[in-house]
């Protein structure tokens, strides 16, 4: 009986001391500044779920922000966090937070809000966000991109701050060089415009279209093949049909200029054969000429479709 009474008294004493210590702990340990530092510590550890527990924000529309692998693959994460509670007003507080990211010290002002207490006793503070920080991915030629190697849809992508993200895309026909983007504060939007570069698969597809275009053109039996980039000009009367053939194929390569893709200019040679009547002497002769011109054109990629629009650069010359 005495042992039970002692245990009861001890338990009550612990409860009384704990309750008495709660105000002091809330003032010294469970503070807005400590919560801000704990958040940075979670980001530094690439613990997305723990970091999310320190945010008074709705669940993001994309799982990217809560993906442990995305943070783990980040080129740089914050360290050496320090925070000071600047002011408190009931359930709201202002905190000045500093940390190091990519060897640069950053300082941001945070709005903190008090959440329901832990165990009904200890204060719990979280960073207040009206909206998620985002990466605004502007990608030409692709509807998707990668963030730290994780595939996402192009457009606005919610992410955690602060962190450095490596953004790029590698599609069938187009790819881009990776771009670094830093998200520093809760309201940041980092805009990244990715310029396309052609892949070997795209050059192969364009090469096929170039060859098909020229192959169709040389099937023609007229001086000016329809919708083609070459023709034969003469003042003499052509007798019957002419015969075209390809004497020199173009070398197909692509050039990217900003968001525009062009066929790198290349020399093409076509041969035309036939018979004509001289308009002055009325004499008939066979002719066999080789025509040379530079061929270019624009390349348009939409989703999985590639379109090549041929264009002649300069005049056609007779060799």
KOLMARTI-35956 format. One record per residue (C-alpha): residue in three letters; y, x, z; residue number from 1. Coordinates in Angstrom, 2 decimals. Layout:
<kolkes>
+------+---------+---------+---------+-----+
: rest :       v :       u :       w :  nr :
+------+---------+---------+---------+-----+
:  ALA :       Y :       X :       Z : NUM :
...
+------+---------+---------+---------+-----+
</kolkes>
This chain:
<kolkes>
+------+---------+---------+---------+-----+
: rest :       v :       u :       w :  nr :
+------+---------+---------+---------+-----+
:  UNK :    0.00 :    0.00 :    0.00 :   1 :
:  UNK :    2.40 :    2.78 :    0.95 :   2 :
:  UNK :    1.57 :    4.65 :   -2.30 :   3 :
:  UNK :    2.29 :    1.55 :   -4.37 :   4 :
:  UNK :    5.55 :    1.02 :   -2.52 :   5 :
:  UNK :    6.56 :    4.64 :   -3.12 :   6 :
:  UNK :    5.76 :    4.34 :   -6.81 :   7 :
:  UNK :    7.77 :    1.14 :   -7.05 :   8 :
:  UNK :   10.72 :    2.71 :   -5.27 :   9 :
:  UNK :   10.50 :    5.77 :   -7.53 :  10 :
:  UNK :   10.41 :    3.61 :  -10.64 :  11 :
:  UNK :   13.39 :    1.59 :   -9.47 :  12 :
:  UNK :   15.24 :    4.81 :   -8.67 :  13 :
:  UNK :   14.58 :    6.15 :  -12.17 :  14 :
:  UNK :   15.83 :    2.89 :  -13.69 :  15 :
:  UNK :   18.97 :    2.93 :  -11.54 :  16 :
:  UNK :   19.69 :    6.58 :  -12.39 :  17 :
:  UNK :   19.07 :    5.96 :  -16.08 :  18 :
:  UNK :   21.34 :    2.94 :  -16.17 :  19 :
:  UNK :   23.99 :    4.88 :  -14.25 :  20 :
:  UNK :   23.70 :    7.76 :  -16.72 :  21 :
:  UNK :   23.95 :    5.59 :  -19.83 :  22 :
:  UNK :   27.77 :    5.53 :  -20.01 :  23 :
:  UNK :   27.93 :    9.32 :  -19.64 :  24 :
:  UNK :   25.23 :    9.84 :  -22.30 :  25 :
:  UNK :   27.02 :    7.46 :  -24.66 :  26 :
:  UNK :   30.21 :    9.47 :  -24.20 :  27 :
:  UNK :   28.63 :   12.90 :  -24.61 :  28 :
:  UNK :   25.39 :   12.56 :  -26.60 :  29 :
:  UNK :   25.23 :    9.31 :  -28.53 :  30 :
:  UNK :   28.63 :    9.75 :  -30.16 :  31 :
:  UNK :   29.92 :    9.05 :  -33.68 :  32 :
:  UNK :   30.33 :   12.79 :  -34.29 :  33 :
:  UNK :   26.73 :   13.52 :  -33.25 :  34 :
:  UNK :   25.50 :   10.78 :  -35.59 :  35 :
:  UNK :   27.42 :   12.33 :  -38.48 :  36 :
:  UNK :   25.91 :   15.76 :  -37.79 :  37 :
:  UNK :   22.42 :   14.20 :  -37.49 :  38 :
:  UNK :   22.92 :   12.61 :  -40.90 :  39 :
:  UNK :   23.76 :   15.96 :  -42.49 :  40 :
:  UNK :   20.76 :   17.50 :  -40.74 :  41 :
:  UNK :   18.51 :   14.85 :  -42.32 :  42 :
:  UNK :   19.96 :   15.62 :  -45.78 :  43 :
:  UNK :   19.48 :   19.36 :  -45.18 :  44 :
:  UNK :   15.82 :   18.65 :  -44.37 :  45 :
:  UNK :   15.54 :   16.52 :  -47.54 :  46 :
:  UNK :   14.51 :   13.59 :  -45.34 :  47 :
:  UNK :   15.95 :   10.69 :  -47.30 :  48 :
:  UNK :   14.54 :    7.94 :  -45.07 :  49 :
:  UNK :   15.95 :    9.50 :  -41.87 :  50 :
:  UNK :   19.30 :   10.00 :  -43.58 :  51 :
:  UNK :   19.32 :    6.34 :  -44.61 :  52 :
:  UNK :   18.95 :    5.33 :  -40.93 :  53 :
:  UNK :   22.41 :    6.82 :  -40.31 :  54 :
:  UNK :   24.03 :    4.70 :  -43.03 :  55 :
:  UNK :   25.38 :    1.19 :  -42.51 :  56 :
:  UNK :   24.70 :    0.30 :  -46.13 :  57 :
:  UNK :   22.55 :   -2.18 :  -48.01 :  58 :
:  UNK :   19.41 :   -0.90 :  -49.64 :  59 :
:  UNK :   20.40 :    0.75 :  -52.95 :  60 :
:  UNK :   19.45 :   -0.81 :  -56.25 :  61 :
:  UNK :   17.67 :    2.40 :  -57.25 :  62 :
:  UNK :   14.93 :    4.15 :  -55.29 :  63 :
:  UNK :   16.40 :    7.48 :  -56.37 :  64 :
:  UNK :   18.67 :    7.57 :  -53.32 :  65 :
:  UNK :   15.71 :    7.30 :  -50.94 :  66 :
:  UNK :   13.40 :    9.65 :  -52.80 :  67 :
:  UNK :   12.31 :   12.65 :  -50.74 :  68 :
:  UNK :   11.26 :   14.56 :  -53.87 :  69 :
:  UNK :   14.70 :   14.21 :  -55.45 :  70 :
:  UNK :   16.39 :   15.79 :  -52.42 :  71 :
:  UNK :   13.70 :   18.47 :  -52.12 :  72 :
:  UNK :   14.37 :   19.53 :  -55.73 :  73 :
:  UNK :   18.16 :   19.64 :  -55.30 :  74 :
:  UNK :   19.80 :   22.93 :  -56.35 :  75 :
:  UNK :   21.74 :   22.91 :  -53.08 :  76 :
:  UNK :   21.88 :   20.85 :  -49.89 :  77 :
:  UNK :   24.45 :   20.90 :  -47.05 :  78 :
:  UNK :   24.29 :   23.15 :  -44.00 :  79 :
:  UNK :   26.35 :   24.25 :  -40.99 :  80 :
:  UNK :   27.61 :   20.75 :  -40.22 :  81 :
:  UNK :   30.35 :   20.24 :  -37.62 :  82 :
:  UNK :   32.02 :   16.96 :  -36.68 :  83 :
:  UNK :   34.78 :   15.70 :  -34.43 :  84 :
:  UNK :   35.41 :   12.14 :  -33.33 :  85 :
:  UNK :   39.04 :   11.56 :  -34.27 :  86 :
:  UNK :   39.46 :    8.04 :  -32.88 :  87 :
:  UNK :   37.48 :    5.10 :  -31.51 :  88 :
:  UNK :   38.38 :    1.42 :  -31.51 :  89 :
:  UNK :   35.65 :   -0.81 :  -30.13 :  90 :
:  UNK :   32.72 :   -0.75 :  -32.55 :  91 :
:  UNK :   34.52 :    1.45 :  -35.07 :  92 :
:  UNK :   35.38 :    5.13 :  -35.11 :  93 :
:  UNK :   36.82 :    7.83 :  -37.34 :  94 :
:  UNK :   35.07 :   11.18 :  -37.69 :  95 :
:  UNK :   36.12 :   14.40 :  -39.39 :  96 :
:  UNK :   33.00 :   16.08 :  -40.82 :  97 :
:  UNK :   32.73 :   19.56 :  -42.33 :  98 :
:  UNK :   29.75 :   21.27 :  -43.94 :  99 :
:  UNK :   28.90 :   23.97 :  -46.46 : 100 :
:  UNK :   27.64 :   23.04 :  -49.92 : 101 :
:  UNK :   27.21 :   25.53 :  -52.77 : 102 :
:  UNK :   28.91 :   28.19 :  -50.61 : 103 :
:  UNK :   32.02 :   26.02 :  -50.30 : 104 :
:  UNK :   33.19 :   24.42 :  -47.05 : 105 :
:  UNK :   33.88 :   20.73 :  -47.54 : 106 :
:  UNK :   35.69 :   18.39 :  -45.15 : 107 :
:  UNK :   35.47 :   14.61 :  -45.37 : 108 :
:  UNK :   36.75 :   11.77 :  -43.22 : 109 :
:  UNK :   34.12 :    9.21 :  -42.30 : 110 :
:  UNK :   34.35 :    5.65 :  -41.04 : 111 :
:  UNK :   31.66 :    4.99 :  -38.42 : 112 :
:  UNK :   30.38 :    1.68 :  -37.11 : 113 :
:  UNK :   28.33 :    0.94 :  -33.98 : 114 :
:  UNK :   24.93 :   -0.62 :  -34.60 : 115 :
:  UNK :   22.76 :   -2.52 :  -32.07 : 116 :
:  UNK :   21.98 :   -0.16 :  -29.18 : 117 :
:  UNK :   18.69 :    1.71 :  -28.92 : 118 :
:  UNK :   16.52 :    0.11 :  -26.20 : 119 :
:  UNK :   19.54 :   -2.03 :  -25.47 : 120 :
:  UNK :   21.25 :    0.92 :  -23.76 : 121 :
:  UNK :   22.15 :    3.87 :  -25.93 : 122 :
:  UNK :   24.87 :    3.69 :  -28.56 : 123 :
:  UNK :   23.81 :    4.04 :  -32.19 : 124 :
:  UNK :   26.42 :    4.98 :  -34.77 : 125 :
:  UNK :   26.18 :    4.98 :  -38.54 : 126 :
:  UNK :   28.37 :    5.97 :  -41.48 : 127 :
:  UNK :   30.05 :    2.91 :  -42.95 : 128 :
:  UNK :   29.90 :    2.66 :  -46.75 : 129 :
:  UNK :   31.35 :   -0.13 :  -48.84 : 130 :
:  UNK :   29.37 :    1.12 :  -51.83 : 131 :
:  UNK :   26.91 :    3.87 :  -52.61 : 132 :
:  UNK :   28.04 :    7.20 :  -54.06 : 133 :
:  UNK :   26.80 :    7.40 :  -57.63 : 134 :
:  UNK :   26.07 :    9.59 :  -60.59 : 135 :
:  UNK :   27.62 :    8.04 :  -63.70 : 136 :
:  UNK :   25.32 :    9.27 :  -66.46 : 137 :
:  UNK :   26.78 :    8.98 :  -69.96 : 138 :
:  UNK :   23.96 :    9.93 :  -72.31 : 139 :
:  UNK :   24.26 :    9.88 :  -76.08 : 140 :
:  UNK :   21.00 :    9.30 :  -77.91 : 141 :
:  UNK :   18.86 :    8.42 :  -74.89 : 142 :
:  UNK :   18.59 :    5.47 :  -72.52 : 143 :
:  UNK :   17.13 :    7.65 :  -69.79 : 144 :
:  UNK :   17.93 :   10.90 :  -68.02 : 145 :
:  UNK :   16.49 :   13.08 :  -65.28 : 146 :
:  UNK :   18.03 :   13.81 :  -61.89 : 147 :
:  UNK :   16.42 :   16.83 :  -60.23 : 148 :
:  UNK :   13.48 :   16.19 :  -62.55 : 149 :
:  UNK :   13.13 :   12.51 :  -61.61 : 150 :
:  UNK :   13.45 :   10.00 :  -64.47 : 151 :
:  UNK :   16.20 :    7.35 :  -64.24 : 152 :
:  UNK :   17.95 :    4.88 :  -66.51 : 153 :
:  UNK :   21.30 :    6.06 :  -67.86 : 154 :
:  UNK :   24.42 :    4.54 :  -66.30 : 155 :
:  UNK :   25.40 :    4.43 :  -62.64 : 156 :
:  UNK :   22.70 :    5.75 :  -60.31 : 157 :
:  UNK :   23.06 :    5.48 :  -56.49 : 158 :
:  UNK :   22.45 :    8.76 :  -54.64 : 159 :
:  UNK :   22.81 :   10.28 :  -51.19 : 160 :
:  UNK :   25.71 :   12.52 :  -50.28 : 161 :
:  UNK :   26.37 :   15.39 :  -49.89 : 162 :
:  UNK :   24.11 :   17.15 :  -52.37 : 163 :
:  UNK :   24.07 :   18.96 :  -55.67 : 164 :
:  UNK :   22.13 :   17.25 :  -58.45 : 165 :
:  UNK :   20.80 :   18.69 :  -61.69 : 166 :
:  UNK :   21.13 :   16.16 :  -64.49 : 167 :
:  UNK :   19.75 :   16.27 :  -68.02 : 168 :
:  UNK :   17.50 :   14.52 :  -70.49 : 169 :
:  UNK :   14.61 :   15.52 :  -72.70 : 170 :
:  UNK :   13.65 :   12.80 :  -75.14 : 171 :
:  UNK :   11.51 :   12.94 :  -78.28 : 172 :
:  UNK :   14.37 :   13.62 :  -80.66 : 173 :
:  UNK :   17.20 :   14.80 :  -78.41 : 174 :
:  UNK :   17.61 :   16.91 :  -75.30 : 175 :
:  UNK :   20.52 :   18.25 :  -73.32 : 176 :
:  UNK :   21.33 :   21.31 :  -71.30 : 177 :
:  UNK :   21.10 :   20.55 :  -67.55 : 178 :
:  UNK :   24.43 :   19.84 :  -65.88 : 179 :
:  UNK :   25.19 :   20.34 :  -62.16 : 180 :
:  UNK :   26.94 :   17.52 :  -60.33 : 181 :
:  UNK :   28.13 :   17.57 :  -56.73 : 182 :
:  UNK :   28.52 :   14.41 :  -54.66 : 183 :
:  UNK :   30.76 :   15.25 :  -51.71 : 184 :
:  UNK :   31.79 :   12.02 :  -49.97 : 185 :
:  UNK :   30.46 :    8.47 :  -49.40 : 186 :
:  UNK :   32.64 :    6.97 :  -52.14 : 187 :
:  UNK :   32.20 :    9.69 :  -54.77 : 188 :
:  UNK :   31.29 :    8.95 :  -58.38 : 189 :
:  UNK :   30.32 :   12.06 :  -60.31 : 190 :
:  UNK :   30.69 :   11.50 :  -64.05 : 191 :
:  UNK :   28.34 :   13.49 :  -66.26 : 192 :
:  UNK :   28.52 :   13.32 :  -70.05 : 193 :
:  UNK :   25.44 :   14.81 :  -71.66 : 194 :
:  UNK :   25.76 :   16.03 :  -75.24 : 195 :
:  UNK :   22.64 :   15.84 :  -77.38 : 196 :
:  UNK :   20.89 :   18.76 :  -78.97 : 197 :
:  UNK :   18.21 :   18.21 :  -81.62 : 198 :
:  UNK :   14.58 :   18.87 :  -80.87 : 199 :
:  UNK :   12.06 :   20.34 :  -83.31 : 200 :
:  UNK :   10.64 :   16.83 :  -83.67 : 201 :
:  UNK :   14.02 :   15.52 :  -84.83 : 202 :
:  UNK :   14.42 :   18.31 :  -87.38 : 203 :
:  UNK :   10.94 :   17.51 :  -88.66 : 204 :
:  UNK :   11.80 :   13.80 :  -88.99 : 205 :
:  UNK :   15.09 :   14.54 :  -90.78 : 206 :
:  UNK :   13.35 :   17.04 :  -93.06 : 207 :
:  UNK :   10.91 :   14.34 :  -94.10 : 208 :
:  UNK :   13.76 :   11.94 :  -94.89 : 209 :
:  UNK :   15.65 :   14.58 :  -96.86 : 210 :
:  UNK :   12.57 :   15.34 :  -98.95 : 211 :
:  UNK :   11.87 :   11.64 :  -99.49 : 212 :
:  UNK :   15.47 :   11.07 : -100.61 : 213 :
:  UNK :   15.35 :   13.88 : -103.15 : 214 :
:  UNK :   11.85 :   12.94 : -104.32 : 215 :
:  UNK :   13.03 :    9.39 : -105.07 : 216 :
:  UNK :   16.14 :   10.67 : -106.83 : 217 :
:  UNK :   14.25 :   12.93 : -109.25 : 218 :
:  UNK :   12.07 :    9.99 : -110.29 : 219 :
:  UNK :   15.12 :    8.53 : -112.02 : 220 :
:  UNK :   15.42 :    8.66 : -115.82 : 221 :
:  UNK :   19.18 :    8.26 : -115.93 : 222 :
:  UNK :   22.07 :   10.73 : -115.72 : 223 :
:  UNK :   23.23 :    9.33 : -112.40 : 224 :
:  UNK :   20.31 :    8.40 : -110.14 : 225 :
:  UNK :   21.21 :    5.38 : -108.02 : 226 :
:  UNK :   22.37 :    6.09 : -104.42 : 227 :
:  UNK :   21.83 :    9.82 : -104.92 : 228 :
:  UNK :   24.13 :   12.74 : -104.21 : 229 :
:  UNK :   23.93 :   14.32 : -107.68 : 230 :
:  UNK :   24.26 :   13.47 : -111.35 : 231 :
:  UNK :   24.81 :   15.05 : -114.75 : 232 :
:  UNK :   28.12 :   14.74 : -116.58 : 233 :
:  UNK :   28.31 :   15.12 : -120.37 : 234 :
:  UNK :   30.41 :   13.89 : -123.31 : 235 :
:  UNK :   27.44 :   13.91 : -125.65 : 236 :
:  UNK :   25.16 :   10.98 : -126.43 : 237 :
:  UNK :   21.90 :   11.13 : -124.52 : 238 :
:  UNK :   18.89 :   10.15 : -126.58 : 239 :
:  UNK :   16.23 :    8.36 : -124.59 : 240 :
:  UNK :   15.41 :    9.08 : -120.96 : 241 :
:  UNK :   16.07 :   12.27 : -119.06 : 242 :
:  UNK :   13.65 :   14.05 : -116.76 : 243 :
:  UNK :   14.68 :   15.31 : -113.33 : 244 :
:  UNK :   12.80 :   17.77 : -111.12 : 245 :
:  UNK :   13.54 :   19.61 : -107.90 : 246 :
:  UNK :   14.07 :   23.32 : -108.51 : 247 :
:  UNK :   15.14 :   24.38 : -105.00 : 248 :
:  UNK :   14.52 :   22.48 : -101.80 : 249 :
:  UNK :   17.12 :   22.55 :  -99.02 : 250 :
:  UNK :   16.56 :   24.41 :  -95.77 : 251 :
:  UNK :   16.70 :   21.71 :  -93.11 : 252 :
:  UNK :   18.38 :   22.44 :  -89.81 : 253 :
:  UNK :   20.68 :   20.37 :  -87.62 : 254 :
:  UNK :   24.02 :   21.08 :  -86.01 : 255 :
:  UNK :   25.31 :   19.28 :  -82.90 : 256 :
:  UNK :   29.08 :   18.91 :  -82.49 : 257 :
:  UNK :   29.85 :   16.96 :  -79.35 : 258 :
:  UNK :   27.96 :   13.72 :  -79.77 : 259 :
:  UNK :   27.70 :   14.06 :  -83.57 : 260 :
:  UNK :   24.64 :   15.37 :  -85.34 : 261 :
:  UNK :   24.92 :   16.78 :  -88.85 : 262 :
:  UNK :   22.57 :   18.27 :  -91.38 : 263 :
:  UNK :   23.57 :   21.92 :  -91.68 : 264 :
:  UNK :   24.87 :   22.38 :  -95.26 : 265 :
:  UNK :   22.20 :   23.79 :  -97.56 : 266 :
:  UNK :   22.04 :   24.52 : -101.28 : 267 :
:  UNK :   19.89 :   22.26 : -103.45 : 268 :
:  UNK :   19.01 :   22.85 : -107.09 : 269 :
:  UNK :   17.76 :   20.15 : -109.49 : 270 :
:  UNK :   16.65 :   20.51 : -113.08 : 271 :
:  UNK :   17.47 :   18.01 : -115.82 : 272 :
:  UNK :   15.78 :   17.95 : -119.25 : 273 :
:  UNK :   16.33 :   15.71 : -122.27 : 274 :
:  UNK :   17.73 :   15.39 : -125.76 : 275 :
:  UNK :   21.27 :   14.67 : -126.87 : 276 :
:  UNK :   23.35 :   14.09 : -130.04 : 277 :
:  UNK :   26.55 :   16.08 : -130.35 : 278 :
:  UNK :   29.47 :   13.65 : -130.57 : 279 :
:  UNK :   31.32 :   15.95 : -133.01 : 280 :
:  UNK :   28.60 :   17.25 : -135.36 : 281 :
:  UNK :   25.99 :   14.54 : -134.75 : 282 :
:  UNK :   23.39 :   17.31 : -134.47 : 283 :
:  UNK :   20.53 :   16.66 : -132.08 : 284 :
:  UNK :   19.45 :   19.20 : -129.51 : 285 :
:  UNK :   17.16 :   19.50 : -126.49 : 286 :
:  UNK :   18.84 :   20.50 : -123.26 : 287 :
:  UNK :   17.48 :   22.03 : -120.05 : 288 :
:  UNK :   20.00 :   22.58 : -117.26 : 289 :
:  UNK :   19.81 :   23.53 : -113.58 : 290 :
:  UNK :   22.40 :   21.93 : -111.32 : 291 :
:  UNK :   23.37 :   23.35 : -107.94 : 292 :
:  UNK :   25.18 :   21.64 : -105.05 : 293 :
:  UNK :   25.49 :   21.80 : -101.26 : 294 :
:  UNK :   23.90 :   18.95 :  -99.38 : 295 :
:  UNK :   24.85 :   17.75 :  -95.92 : 296 :
:  UNK :   24.76 :   14.44 :  -94.11 : 297 :
:  UNK :   24.91 :   12.68 :  -90.77 : 298 :
:  UNK :   21.99 :   11.98 :  -88.48 : 299 :
:  UNK :   21.95 :    8.93 :  -86.23 : 300 :
:  UNK :   19.41 :    8.47 :  -83.43 : 301 :
:  UNK :   19.04 :    5.10 :  -81.74 : 302 :
:  UNK :   16.18 :    4.67 :  -79.30 : 303 :
:  UNK :   13.16 :    5.84 :  -81.25 : 304 :
:  UNK :   14.73 :    5.38 :  -84.69 : 305 :
:  UNK :   16.17 :    8.20 :  -86.81 : 306 :
:  UNK :   18.43 :    7.59 :  -89.81 : 307 :
:  UNK :   19.69 :   10.23 :  -92.20 : 308 :
:  UNK :   22.72 :    9.49 :  -94.41 : 309 :
:  UNK :   22.94 :   12.15 :  -97.19 : 310 :
:  UNK :   26.25 :   13.54 :  -98.40 : 311 :
:  UNK :   27.15 :   16.03 : -101.13 : 312 :
:  UNK :   29.60 :   18.74 : -100.14 : 313 :
:  UNK :   31.80 :   19.88 : -103.03 : 314 :
:  UNK :   31.11 :   19.67 : -106.76 : 315 :
:  UNK :   27.91 :   20.00 : -108.75 : 316 :
:  UNK :   27.80 :   23.23 : -110.74 : 317 :
:  UNK :   25.65 :   24.13 : -113.76 : 318 :
:  UNK :   23.78 :   27.40 : -113.44 : 319 :
+------+---------+---------+---------+-----+
</kolkes>
